[in-house]
Each structure stands twice: as C-alpha cells, then as structure tokens.
Amino acid sequence: MEESTYLEELKEKLGFYGVSQPVQEILQTIRMIAPTDLSVLIQGESGTGKEVVANAIHQLSKRRNKPLVSVNCGAIPEGILESELFGHEKGSFTGAIAQRKGYFEAADGGTIFLDEIGEMPLNTQVKLLRVLETSEIMRVGGTTPIKVDVRVIAASNKNLEQAVANNEFRRDLYFRLKAITIFIPPLRKRKEDIPVLVKKFADEYVKKNQIFFKGFSPEALEALKEYDWPGNIRELKNFVETAITLNRGEIIHSSYVRQVLNLDHRYATTDNLPVPLNKTPDQAERELIYRTLISLKLDITELKQMIGKLIQTQMDWMKHQMPHTQEETPSAENSQEIKPTSISAMERELIKETLKRFNGNRRKTAKALQISERTLYRKLHEYGLS
C-alpha cells in the first residue's frame, strides 16, 4: 500500500483530518510512538484537537482493547484531585465513607489522558512523577503501594517551559514528559486544512440530522481562510453547523461568511489611527458561547423571554433602590433611562439556563457551550452560580 493512501485511511480511522505538512508529521509521529509505552506530552491551544491525538495514540497501541480514561485536571478542585487520580481508603478524610479506586486504577492495562496538566497542583505533580518512575500509586490514607500498568498521555494549552521558569510546574516532571512531545499548531497556521475540515464537519452534521445541504461555495471556503479562528477547530465546527442550520441547507456564499465573521470590519476607528481588534481568550470563549444559541435550539421566543427576564430583574432592583415615595411603577419616560442589560448578565443567564437544561451536569453544559470545564467552573464562581 502506498504511503499516501495509508495516511488517508489512517486519518479516516483516527478522525484527525488535514492536508497540511504539520498534520502529516503528526500522523507519522503517532504511528511511530503508538506501539510503545512511552509517556507523551501534547501541546497546543484550546480547540486544536489534543484529545483526538491522544485517542489516536491509544487506538494504534497494544492497549487499544483496554480503557482510555480522560481526566481534565483543570476541572477538578485541587482538594480532591489526588483522591480522584489515585483513590482513597475508607475514613481517610471527612466524607470518605468507603474505599474508592481512582482513575489510575480504572485505567490499569490501558491509557490515562491527563488534559490541562499545567493546572495540576505542585504537590500532586510530585506524586504523578513517582507513578511515572515506579508504576505504583498510593491511595489517599493508604500505606501499601499498588502496582498499575498505565500509559500516561498529558496535554496542556499552557507553555509548560515558561511555567517551569515561573516555578508553576516541576522541572523534573516536565523533562520526564517532554521526551516525546507533539505540538499541534493553531488553525490559523494551517489554513489549507480548513476546506477538508469544513467538508468533514458538514458531512457528519447533515448525516446525523438527516438534512439536505448544497455545500459551501469556493468563494466561501476562501473567505473562511481569512479568519484567524481563535477557538480553533472547535470554533470552526460550531460555525459550520450553525451556518447549515441558519441557511436551511442552501448553498453558503462568501457574503454570509464575511458578514458573520465580520471580515470586512476588522478594524475599529477612533480619533487616532485604526486599531486591530485582537480578541482575548475570554472574548473568544464568550463568542463561542453566543454561537451555541442556535445549536441549543433556542428560538426567538425563548431569547425574548430570557432578555425580558433580565430587564425585569434590573427594574425590580432599581425599584428597591428608590425611596418609598417613588416605588410606583416607572413611567415610560423613566424606563427609558434604565441602562440596557449587560453582556455579562446575558452570559450569566445563558450559562444558568444551559445548566438547567442538563439538570446541573457541568460536563454536558461545558460541551454544549463549547468551552472547557475549567472555564465553566471559573464562570460559575464568577457569577455566583456554583
């Protein structure tokens, strides 16, 4: 079988698509290291597909018939992370009413994927290093080492080398992990992959929802390459699905792409020279949340009700702040002075409503909002929803 044909089959099997040189190199690296038991460090921005690469390594390894356990280190509170990873003995701490196995024991014989390892506390890093060196864990409150046969794949969207320099990540653990490092470049640095990814996402979406779709025009695909995609592949997938839904399966032209992505108005004018609008990670995450309104199938009525509730809440608050002699319902004139609902308030309400939709399940909520669980936990704390 020719090498190119094999790589195409490999992409289809592993779900890692693209025609760029970096994608070809990553696939070659996966092929070489998958059959070994070496630890692997995957680095790249959020949304670039680090978990897809981890899954690909596992699927090509001799451990593929054993569990692949994924752990988001940034989503688990520091106080219970050690117990989650290594387990605990009965009575080892308040609430430990029974013995419990951790993720490492659950992954015995298979692979454990430690996502966002840069968020792992330093004291837990020490114990992880010991596991890598001895293949033994110690449950919280336990006294007997337990042998485990687990391959460790770690991932981070942080610059771990810089974190080491800032004493935020252990140097010995970093060098133990970085022997095999796979760097996934952001989508803006491999834009030739965009048409391939768009076709794949569109095909999957229309097949899953059994809808007809005429496709993207060549000009629309070119327009997509002009955008920097701060949310990377995750944002592109969300855009494709939303575009198909809003355009009712009709062909998507460049005019739609340029309008939605604001490609013709990427500079803000002030009294000075035009200044490029560079989005921060928080701004990019917020934009992703808003775009999921369609994927959550919120119709116009629901949106009106949500905004109406926010406005009513603000009016009630202002009413209580006014002197008792002025507690009557605000007049139309006064109501015009009420400040519009803030974007933060809308974001809080969206997160709250999404949590309600999934009965408080934070993993499903984060997935629906297209943000990481760590970001969701931070926003829950920020908005007093935790």
N, C-alpha and C positions, 0 to 999 in steps of 0.2 A: 504493500500500500504506500502511495506517495505521502511524503511528509505533510504537504499542504492539505491533502484530503483527510489525513488522520487528525490534523489540528481542527479542521472544521467539524468533524464528528465529535471531537473532544469538547469543543465549545457547546455544541448542542446537548451533550450528555451532562456537562457540568453547569450549564446556564451562565457561562461567562463569555460575553459576546464582544466583538470588535474586530477591526481590521488594522488598527494602528500597530506600530512596532512595539510599544510597551505591552500591549495585550499579548502579542506573540511571545515576547520574552517571559511574561508572567506564566503563560501556559507551559512553556518549556521548563521553567523553574519548578512548577508544580509537578510535572512529570518526573523530574529528577529526584525531588525530595520526598514525594508522597510515599514511596515504598520503605523509607527509613523511619526511625523513631526519633529523629532529631526534633528538638523544640524549634518553633518558628515564630518570628515576630512580623506582623503585618502592619504597615504604617500607611496612613492616608487620611484625607479629610473625611468628615462625616458624609455618608451617602455615596461613597465611591465603590462600595461592594466588598468590604473586608470580610463580612460573614460569608459571602458567596465563595470567596477564595478559600476560607477555612473549610467550608463544606466540600469544596472540590478536592482539597488535600486529603480529607478524610475518606471521600468516596473512592479515591485511587489508591488508598493504603490497604495494607493487610488487615486493618482494623475495621474495614467498612461494614462488616456484619455485626459489629458491637456498637454501643451507644456513642453518639456525638452530643455532648452536653454543653449548651451555650450559657454563659454566665455574664451578665452585664455588671461589671464591678462598680460602675458609677451609679447604678440604680439601687444598690443595696446599702442601707445605712451602715456606717462604719462600725457601730456597736455590735452588729450581728453578722458582719461579713465573714469573720473567721469561723463562726458556727455554721454558716451556710456552706462554706467551702469544705471544711474538714469534719463537720458533725459535732455532736456533743453527747456527754453522758448524762444520765438522769440525775437531777439535783445539782448540776454544775453551775447553774445560775437561776435566778428567780424566773419561774415560768418553764424551766426545763423539767417537765413532768414525766418525760420518758426519754429513753435513748434515741438518738436520731443520726442517721447516716447523712454525710454531706455530699456535695456534688462530686468530689473526687472518688468517693466510694461508688457513687452511682455510675461514674464513667469508667470503672475498672474494666480493663481489657480494651477500652476504646479511646476516645479523644475528648479532651476538655478544651473549650474555646473561651478564653478569658478576654472579653471585649472591654475596651476602655480601661486597660490595665494601668494606665497613667493615673487613674483616680484611686488606686489601691493604697490604703494607709501604709506607712513605712513599717510598722510592726508586723503587719500581715505579709508584707514583701519578704521579711526575714524568713517566715515560715514557708512561704512558697519556694524560696531558694533552697531550703532544706529538702523539700519534696523533690525538686528537680535533681538534687545531688544524691539523695538516698533512696528515692522511690518509696518513702514512708511518710505517713501522716500521723498526727496525734489529735484525737478528738479533744474538744474543749472539756476540761475536767477529767480527762483520761490520763493514764500513766503507762499504757502499753502501746508501743508503736504498731501501726497497721500497714502492712505491705500493700501497695497499689501499683498496678501496671497501667499507667495512663500517659498518653502523649499530650503535651501541652502546646497549644497554639494561642498566642497572645496577639492582641491588636490595640492600636492606640491612634487617636487623631491628634495627639499632642506630640511635640518634638521632644522625645524622651532624652535625647542627648543634652538638650537645653535644660530639661527637668533635672538631670543628673548634676549639671553645673550649678543649678539653683538649690541643690540638696533636697529636691522634692521626690527623687526616685533613686533607689540604691544603685550605686555604680556596679557592684558585683552581680546583681540580678540583671541589669541592663546588658552587661557583656555576656552573661550566660544565655540570654535570649537572642541577642543580635547576631549570633554566629550565622544563622540563616534568616535573612531579612528580605521581605518582599515589599516593595514600595508601589502603591497604586496611585498613579498621577491623577489629579483632578480632571474632570471632563473638559474644562477649558483648555487643557494642554493636550488633548487628543480628540479634537473636534471631528476628525474623519470618522470616528466611531458613532457619531450622532445618528446618521441615516440608518445604520444597522440596528441600533438600539430602538429607534423610533418604530421601525418595521416590526421588531420583535414584540415590543410592548403593545403596539396596535393589534397585532395578530392574536396575542394572548387575551387582550381585553374583549375583542369582538367575539372570539370563540367562547369565552367564559359567559358573556352576557347574551350570546346568540343574536347579535345585531349586525346589520349591513353597514359597511364602511367603504367609501370610494378612495380613501387614501389621502396622503399629503402631496401637494403639487411640488415639482422640482424646486420652484422658487421658494416655497415654504420651507423646504429642507435646508436650503441655503441660508434663509433668514434665521433658522434655529442655530446656525453656527456662529451668528453674530453675538449671541447672548453668552454671558460668562458662566451661567448655571452655578450660582453659589451653593445650591443644595445638591449639586452633582447629579448622579444617576437617579437618585430618589426623587429629586425635583423634576427631572425630565419625564420620568414615568408618570408622575402625577399630572404633569402638563398634557401629555398625550391622552390620557384617559379623560381628563376634563374637556379637552378640545373635541374629542369624538362625541362626548355626551352633548355638549352645547351646540355642535354643528349638525346634530341629528344624522350622523353617518354620511353627510355630504362631503365632497372633496374640500380639504382645508387649504386655503390660499395664503399667500405670504402676507396679505393685508391683515388677516386675522392674527397671525403670529406677531407681526410688527406692532399691532395695537395692544395685544395682551402683554407682551414682553416690554412694551414701551421703548422699542428700539430706535424710534425717531426722536425721542425726547430724553436722552440720557444725560443731559447737562442742565444744571439749574442756573438760571441767570440771577445775578444780584447786582448791586450798584458797582461791583467790581467785575473782574473777568469771570466767564463761565467756569463753574467748578464741577468736576465729575462727581456723580453721586455714587460713592463706593459703599456698598452695604456691609454692615457688621454682621457677624454670625447671628446675633439676636434678631436683627432685621430680616435676615434671610429665613430664619426659623418662623418668624411671625408671618411672613409672606406665604410660607408653605401651609401654615395653619388656615389662613384665609382661603387658599385654593382648595382645601379639602371640603369646603362647604358644599360643593357640588357632589363630591364623592360620598358625602354623608347623606346625600339626597334630601337636603333641607330645601323646601320650596319657598317661594316668595312669601307666602302667608306666615310660615314659621319665622322667617327673618324679620318680618314686620312685627310679629308678636314679641320676638326677642328684644328688638330695639325699643318697642313700646314699653316693655317691662323695665328696661334700663332707664328710660326717660322718666317713667312714673316713680321709680326709686329715687332718682335725683330730685324730683319735685317734692316728694314726701320729706326728704331730708331737709330741703330748703324751707319747707313749711314749718318744721320743728325748730329751725334756727331763728324764725321770725318772732317778734313779740306777739303775745297772746291776742293783742288787739288787732293784729293783722293776719290771723290764722284762717281767714276766709279763703276760698279757692282763688288762686291767682287769676287775674283778668287776662284777656288775650294780649293786652299791652305788656303786662308784667311777664307773661310767659315767653314773650319774645326775647326777654333779657336773660333767660336761662341758657347757660352755656351748653353747647352740644355735648353729647356723651363722648367720652374719650375713647381712643383706640384701645388703651389698656383695659378699660371697663368692658369693651366688646370682646376682647381676647379672654378676659376672665369668665365672662358669661358663656363663651363658646366652649372653653375647657370644662366648665361646670356642667353644661348640657351634654357634652360628649361623655363625661364620666357617668352621668345619669343613664345615658343610652346603653352603656356597657355594664351597668349595675356596679359601678365602682371599680371595675377591673382596670388597673392602671397600665398593664402591658398592652391590652387591646386599645385603650384610649390613646396611648402614645403612638401606636401603629396607625390608628385611624387619622390622627393629627399629623402624621409624617414627621414626628420629632422623636428624639431619643428618650428613653425612660428617665435618664438623668435630668434632661431638660424639663420633662414633665414634673418631676419631683421638685425641681427648683422653682418652677412657676406655681405649683400648688402651695409651696411655702410662701412665696412672694405675695400671692393673692389670698392667703389665709384659708385655703381650701383643704389643707392636709388634716 
